[in-house]
Structure formats: C-alpha cells, structure tokens
Amino acid sequence: MGKLNILQHKSWHVYNEVNRAKVRQDEENARKEDEKKKEPALQADREARLTLLRKRAQSRRREAGDLSSAVDTPPLEAGIRRAQLPDADAPHSGYINLFADAAEAAAGGTQGGKNKDYEDEKKAKEKAEADRYTWYLGETRDGKKDTPWYAAPDPISAARSLPPEGPLGIKIGEKKRAQKDERRKVRDDPLTTVLKGTGKIGKASSKETGSHRRGTRFGKGARALPTSQPSSTIEKLRAERLRREAEERLKTEQLLNPSAAPIRHEKETSFYNSQFNPHATRSRLERRERNR
C-alpha cells in the first residue's frame, strides 16, 4: 500500500516547524493566563493556612505556659484545673466539627471566610456583564449620558442651510434664486417650444444675444417673449394636426381590413440572398397568395 507523503516545507502542513512553534507559544500563553486567574485563590489559601498555623502555635504556647504554671501550684488546684479543661478522649455529645480550626482561621484572616479581593473582582465582572445587555433611558452603549455623534446636529450643515444676509438684511441668494426660477419657467413653457418649432423665434443679432447672455449670467433678467401670436401660426398648426389625424385614420383602417391593404412588391417578399433554397420559399409564398 502506498504511503502518503506530504511536503514538509509547505506552510499549510500541520506538523511544520513554524506551526508547531505557534502551538507551543499558544499553549504557554494559555498556561500563564490560567495561572494568573488561579493566583488570587492560591494567595487566599496560603493566607488561610498561615493563619491556621499561627493559631495552632499560639495554642501550643498557651498549653506550655499552663503546664509550667502547674508546677508551682498545689496538687489540689492542679487537679481542679485539669477537671475543668475538656478532655479530647472523653465522649462528646452533639455535632463534632472536624474543620473548626480552619473555619476560625478563615473567619479571622478574611471577612466572614471570604476573600475580599476575589469578591470585588467577581462583582466587577458581573456588573460588566450586566451592562452589556442593560441600557438605561438616555444612556449610550458605553454607559455615558452624552448624545451620540449621529444624533447631534451638524454645525457646518446648519450654517450652510441659512442664507447669508446683506447689509440691509436682504438674503443675498434670494434675488438670484427668483431670477433662476423665472428663467426655468420660461424655458419649460410649451408655448416657447411651439414658437421655436415654427421658427417664429429666430436667432437674435449678435449684439442682442451677447447682451441677453450677459444679462442672464449676471441676473439682469431673461428675454421677453412676444405676447401677440400671428393667425398664420394657428392655421399652420391646425393643418399639421389634420394631416396627422388623417394618417392615423388610414393606419387604423389598414389594420382592421388587411385584405384591403395594398399588395406589396415582389422585392418586399424576398428573403436574404444567403438563403439555402430561395426559389422554393418564393414558390411557397406565391401558392399561398393564390390560395387566399
């Protein structure tokens, strides 16, 4: 059976030296991160153990002090004191707490047996997690009360929207805007288009054209149109309308009565010269025309 040989020098190879180094680096970073997370718990455990050892040492010193004082006391008083002290081997009625020393040490070393730093860190994480999904009224995503940039008005656009005022309080762009609207109305007027089509509005002289262009550019007003319309223009338009109506009427009759339509010329029934059998096609068309 053949063996699968994968080129070792390829970058996508799993066991490439570079990829293995990346894996080792990632594992080392993960180990350090895990140790960093466990450090507060280990520190609290070390403090609890140290407190427990200190309490045990203090209790041993107290017992040693009691024994040394028992040498100086009479036998009767020593017996009474021993009778008052609890005996570890004596039967105990009730619950026996095997971790009493550890609980006392934790209560003495920390607040109520809990690590303060750990509790503060836990509360901070819970608050940060809750703030991700809880937004209050008027509050932005990052917890601030400021208005976001997309909701605030743009000062530059607001300043541009207001037209500047002249020395007399008149809007500077108001007059130019009115003249521009007037020229647009004259240009879009259907009467202007009709008169241009009939040739009644000819080209003006070079002097008038130049003055008109200068006046239009600098806002001195547009050229005035003639108010009186000649009767010949109306007659010409009426004749054109009647001609168009006659043509449309003829087209409608030809569409409704195809048999009455004029016979087309033979050239119109011919096909392309590159046809394979043009004579057969032409004969077929002739037979069809005869059989009608």
N, C-alpha and C positions, 0 to 999 in steps of 0.2 A: 504494500500500500504506500502511495506517495506521501511525502512529508510536506507540510505547509511551511514554506519559507517566507517570512515577512521581512522586508528590508529594514535593517536596524537604524539606518540613517534617516528614515522618513520622520517628519515632525509629528505625524498623526499616530505613530507607533505607541502602544500603551506602555511598553517597557523601555522606552527611550530614556537615556540618561537625564535629559532635561526634564521630562515628565516625572521621573522618579524623584528628582530633586524637588520639584514643585510639591509632590505629595508629601515628602518628608518635612518640607517647610510648613505646609498646611497642618500636618499633624502636630508639629512643635507649637505652632501658634494656638491650636485648639487646646493643647495641654496647658499652656501658660494661661489661657483665658479661663480654663476650668479651675486651675489653682488660684487664680485671682478671685473667682467667685466663692471658692471654699475658704478663703483666708479669714473672713470675719467669723465664721463658725468655729474654725480651728482656734482662733485667738480667744473666743469666748470659752471654749472648752479648756484651754490652758489656764485661763484665769480662774475658772471654777475649780480645777484640780489643785492649783496653787493655794487657793483659799481653804480648801479642804485639808491639805497638808498642814497649813498653818494652824488650823483649829485643833487638829489632832496633836500637834506638837505642844500647843498651849494646854490641852487637857492632860497630856503626859507630865508636863511640868507641874501642874496643879496637884496631880496624884503624887508626884515625887515630893512636893512640899508637904502634903498631908502625912506621908509616911515618916518624913524627917521630924515632923512635929509630934508624931505619935510616940517617939522615943522619950520625949520629955514629959508626956502626960502620964498620969497614973493608969494602971491596968483597967480600973473600973470605967474611967472615962473613955478609954480606947475601945472597950467592948461596947459601950453605948453608941459611940460614933460608928463602929462597924455595923451595928444592928440597924442604925438609921440609913446607912448607904444601901442602895439597891444592889442585889446580887445578880450577876449575869446568868448564873446557872439555875437560879430559882425559877419555878414555874410562873409564867406571866399570863395573866388572864386578859384577853382582849386582842386587838389588832396589833400585829408586830410589823413595824415599818422597817424594812431592810435598807432603805435608802434615806434614812432620816438625816444622816450626816451630809449627804450630797444635797438634799433639799435645803438644809440650813446654810450650807456653804453658798448655794446658788442664791438664796434669799439675802445673804449678807453681802455677796460680791456684786450682784446685779439688782436691778429693780424688779422685785417680785419674781425672780427666777428667769427673767427675760433679758436678752441683750439689747441695750438701748440703741446702739448703732444699727443693729440688724432691723429693729422695729422701725426706726426712722427711714432707713433705706426701703423697706417694704412699703411703708405708707407713701413715700415719694413715687415709687413705681406704680402703685395702684392709682394715685391721683393723675399721673401722666397718662395712664391707660384710659382712665375715665374721661379725661379732657379731649381725647381723640374723637370721641363719639358724642360728647355733650357740649353744645353751644348754647349760650345764653342770649337773650334778646339784646340786639345792638352790639354783639361781640363778634369779632372776626375769627378766622380759623386759628390763628396763633394766640388767641386769648386776649387780644387788645381791643380797646373801645374805639380806636381810630377808624375813620371812614376809609375803605379801600380806594386804591387809585382809580379803578374803573368806575366807581360811583361818584367820585369828586368831579366837579365841573372843570373843564379845561380853560384856564385863564386866557390862553392865546386865541382859542376859537371864540370865546366870548368877546374879546376885544375886536376881533375881525368882523363879527356879526353886526356890531354897532357902527354905522357910517360916521365918519368924522364931520364935525361942524365947522363952518366957516366963521369969519369974524362977525357976521350978522346973525349967527345962529341958524343959517340955512344949511341943510345937508349938501355936502359937496357933490355926491354922486346922484342926487335926486334929479337934477336937471338933465344930466346925460342919460339916465335911465328912461326918463319920459321921452326924450328925443329918439332913443333907440327903439322904444315900443311903437312910436308913431311910424318910423320907417318900416318896421316889421309889418304893421297893419297895412301900409300902402303896398308893400311887396306881395303880401298874401291876398290882396283884394282880387276877386275873379274878374272884375272889370278891367283891371290893369293887364291881366293875361289876355283877355279878349282883344283889347286895343293893340297890344303888341303883336298878336297873331294877324290882325287885319292890316298892320303896317301904318296905322294912324299915328302911333307914337314912334317917330323916326329918331335917328341919331341927331342930337343937337350939335351945334357948332363946337369947335374945339374950345372956344372961349367959355361958352356956357357949360360944356362938360367939365372943364377944369374948375370953374367956379362951383359947379354942383358937387364935384368930388371934394373940393376943399371944404365946402360948407358941410358936407356930410361927415367928413372926418373930424372937424372941429366943433360939430354940434350946432351949426347955424340953421339947420332945418333941411328938409327934403324938398325935391322939386314938386311943384304943384301940378296936378293933373287937370286936363280940360274938363270943365263942368258940362258943356253942351255936347251932345252926341249927334253926329250927322245922320240924316234919314237914310242915306245910301248904305251906311254900315248896317243898319237894321234890315234893309232889303237883302243885302248880301248874305247875312246870317240866316234869314228866313229861307232863301234859295238853297243854301247848303243843307239846312235841316230837311227840306222837302226831298232833296236828292238822296240823302241818307235813308229816309223813310222808304222811298221807292226801292232802293237796293235791298233793304231788309225784307220788304214785302215779297220781292222776287225770290229771294233765297228761301223764304218760308214756303212759297208755292212749289218750288222745285223739290223741297224736302217732303212735302205731303203728297205730291204727284210725281213719283220717279219716272213713270212712263212718258210723261210729257216733257221730260228733260231733254235737251239737245244731245244728239248722238256724238260721242267723242270720236276724234280722228283715229285712224288706224295706228298712228305712231304712239298715241297715248296708251293703247292696249299692248304695245310691245314690251318685252322684258329686257333684261340685261343681255348684252352681246355674249357674255361668258356663260350663258345657259347651255346645258348639255344638248337638249333637243328643242330648240325654239320653234321649229316648224310644227311639231306635234302639239305643243302648247297652243300655238296660234290656231291650228285647226280645231282644237277642242273649244276654244273661245268662240270661233266662228259658228260651230254647230250649236253652241249654247245660245248665241244670239239669234240663230234661225229658228230654234225651237221655242222661243218666247212667244 
